[in-house]
Structure formats: structure tokens, C-alpha cells
Amino acid sequence: MTIDKPTRWSLDILFPSPDGPEFKKALGGLDRKVAKAEKSRRLLSPRISAAAFLKLIRQLEEIRSLARRLAAYAELHFCEDTQNPAAQTKLANTEQHMAEIENRLLFFSTWWKALPAAPARRLLALSGPYRYYLEQIRRMAPHTLSEPEEKVINLKNATGARALSTLYQAITNRYVFDLEIDGVRKQFSRAELTVYTRSPHAAMREASYRSLYSVYSREGPILGQIYSALIRDWRTENVRLRKFASPVAVRNLANDLPDKVVHLLLEVCRSNAPVFQKYFELKARKLGLSKLRRYDIYAPIASSEKQYSFGRAWDLVRRSFEAFDPAFASLAERVLADQRLDAEVRPGKRDGAFCMSVLPSLTPWVLTNFQGRAYDLATLAHELGHAVHALLAEDLPLFTYDASLPLAETASTFAEMLLVESLLKEETDGAVRRDLLFRQVDDAYATIMRQAFFALFEVEAHDAIGRGASVEDLCATYWENLQAQFGGSVELTEEFRWEWAAIPHFYEMPFYVYAYAFGQLLVLALFRQYQAEGAAFLPRFTRILSAGGSASPAAILKRAGIRIERAEFWQGGFDLLAQRISQLE
Ligand SMILES: [Zn+2]
């Protein structure tokens, strides 16, 4: 297949047009199916027959399929042109409609969660491919309170913890940051400011960080109070009332990862801090500095302005997949052949990139904004990796089709590594090679070590706040965390004591960040196995991907011979990184 310019997707297979009769008709059909399912409510009792139970689950699956088709169409149509008022309205209406449907169907999960163990076991044993989905719903059962208590928590959360978290967003989204560009003082949003932390000019990098933290250190005492209140609320609700063993155990249960695996992951990261410390020392030498400042962590080593046409980019990505596994490449080609790739840049189109897998029977939709830079190639490989992951899971029922959070980035990150590998093989331009290699390690730092130390800070901060720590104590805890992470390899300045106050995940989704380290390190460790074993690795990798979200991450990986409860496995990821870093010398 030859392609000369970025392609556009087609949504025809979902619905022929946004305002044709088909969409409306499907919405009507959905409502009728929901009404029918609601009638099955009376069948729900501990003595329900397996046949009736399975029939209801299939009914719910059909509803979910139709709902996803409608919601996906509204969303994808909106992404094509976010400035189109009709598309905005359609999306808002569809989202509201879907939320109402979710509410009407809540009766099933409420009943299933509360069902006593004996009948639940009987039904689970007969539930076939739906088993893990049903187990997931019941996972929270031991930590569920009585119905009136749950109601009170729900009601009070809207004006309590959720309101505080919204307040944090509202306050910090209003911040503007001063920065002088070519002698002119300008104001920037945080996203705009962050671009300058990667500037090739040392003074710009420093100025952008100083600007960021002059605001966060000034506002820190207030933001710290919001943080303390949220973390006390998290502890009171989850540890005291719901009887979780620790604050982090709540997130572990949501990710279906054993507490000891998460603990091990973080400890292996902590003990490998010297891997990146060596990297920062190397980076200082390459930049001609005696010591790297914290401001220089993301400084580019070589800047290559190399441009790729879309056809060339597609070909490079496809060939990198093919060299790994021809089946991988032909699945990626389905995205293009089925007209699911929207890569062109257009006014009003949603920015960034994503892959949306709608239903197991449909090739996923991929959106990117291709501008011909090396970065756009990596993005294309990443999103196509997601698509291949979904296509390999196409035989699963919808309820277990989506990979769970810890495994969601496996194929995408792996695909990026394949691309870099194959680019390095072909590339003769030294600047481009250096740029590729250093950027890869910079990214590994940002997703593995930085996030792991974030999570280590959260563990300590939750404990400290439980013992009544002040905001100033949190700054001291964070400072120690930075010292342990950088170990003298990087010159730290005082303003970084406030970095924790500027991380939205800490407020909105405690302990979420370790999933980034988990995913990226998992892929590095897998990649190392691939390098060692070659073709023998393929069936195991395919097995992981085709399991989608049909079992816990530990179970899926164990079937592929990977033991995440062993330190050696995680160490393998760091060994690969250390090897890469030594090649940069
Ligand atoms: Zn991704």
C-alpha cells in the first residue's frame, strides 16, 4: 500500500451520518433493551438459576455494546471538529444519556456485590468468559459498608473530597506564569511554560522552572492544606471505615495487584536510583557541565530537525513491526485498510493522539496529528501498538476486552521500542541517533524513576499526615525523597521542595502514578527477554496481549512465564537501561 499524505478516518461503519435516522433509532432501541433488562430485576435472588443469570449478563452485554457504539460515534465525530456546535451538543447529550442508562442498570452490580459468598461461588463457577468481570465487581465487597453508610459517604463526597479536588483544579488552572522571551515579558499557562523546560538554552530552562515554582511556593501553604485534608479523608474512609490495610492498598485493589508486588516494584526502583544518577552525570559531561542542575534534566543533547513524509513514516513503523512479527504488522495494516486512522492536521481537530477500541468486532480508531517530526513517528507507533493490542483481544467478550491499567501500555510502549530499534539500524546521521537514544532514556526516567519516587513520597506523606504532619513537614519529606533519588548527581535548588504541591495526581488519584512505572518497566523487562530469546518470545508476548482484561495482571503474566512477584524480573528492566546508558558514553 502506498500513501502520500496523512489519512482521514471513516465512521460509516458506526453510523452513516450524525443527524440521520439511524442514530436516533439506535438510541430508541437502547432504551427498550434497558427497560427489558430492568424487568429482569425480579429474578435476582440467591436461588437464581445459572441459565437465567447468564441470560441477564448477555442482555447487559448487548446493552453495553450498543451504548459504546453510540458513545464512540458521538466522541469520534466531535474529535473530527471540536469547534462544531452540533457535534458538541451531540456529545454532551449522548454522554448524559449514557450516564442515565448506567444509573438504571446499577441494580445489577449492587445486588451482585451484596450477594452472600455461597451463591456467588456457585454462579461464578458457571460464568465462563464473564468470570473475571464478575469477580472484579465483587472485589470491593469486603470493603463495602452498609447501604445507608454508603449513601451518606456518596452524598457527603460531592461537597467534601470531590469538591476539594475540584477546588484544587480550579485554583491551579487559573495560574499564569511569567517568562521573558527575547527581552519581552509574557504570561504562559503551565502547559505552555513546560515546553521551555526542554529548551536547548540553559537560561531558558532555569527561568521556566523558577517561574513555575515561584507561584507554587507562594501558594504552597494553601495547596498543602487542601492536600492534607484530602489525604486525611482518604485515610479515614479507606483505612478506618473500609478496613484497607494501608492507604496504597486501595489503589492496589483497583489495579488488582497484590500489595507485595507493588511494594517490591517500588523497592527495586529505589535500589536502582544509581542507574539514572550515572545517566545524569553522563548527561552533564555531554552538555559540558561539571554537574547537572535539576533544571537540565530534560535538556536536549542533540537537536535533529529531520522531517519524514507520512508515507515514509508509515513505512518505517510498519517495517519495524514486521521485523518483530509479520502478524503484528498485518494487524496494524488493518487500521489503515479499514479507514480507522485520522492522521492529518486540520483546524478544529482534537489535538494529541489516542486509540479508541470500541467493540471486539470492530477495528479500533486511531487519531494522531502528524507533522513529520521523529516525535510523530513514535506517536504513530505507540497508538498503532494500542490498536494491535485490541485486535489481538478481539475474541473476548466486551466485558473483558479492555486491558486493565497496569497492562494497558504494554503493546504501545513495546511498539515504540521496536521503532527506535529499527530506526537506529538504518540511521547514519550521528545527531539523529544521539537524539533518539538520549530521548529514550529521558522518557524512561520520566515514566519510571520519577513516578516511582512520586509513589514513595505518597506512601510517606500519607503516613506523615496520619501522624499530624504540617505542610512544612511535607516539604522536608519531599526534599529527602529528592536527595535519595538524585544522590548528589544533580544540583537541587530550594524551590523544588514544593514540587509535590504541583502534581495533580497526588490530589485527584492518590497512588495512581506507580502504574506508569509498572507499565514501562514491564515493557523494558519484556524487551530484554525478546532480545535474549528472539522468535521464541513471540507466542508468549501474543498471549499476554490477547488476554486483554480477562484476568488479573499477575495471572496474565504468569501464564506467559513472567513472575512479577520476583525482584529479578523487575531488575531485568533496569539492566537493559543500564546497558543502554553505557552505550551512550
Ligand atoms: Zn498509550
Residues whose N, C-alpha, C, O or C-beta is under 5 A from the ligand:
A	BS01	ZN	S412
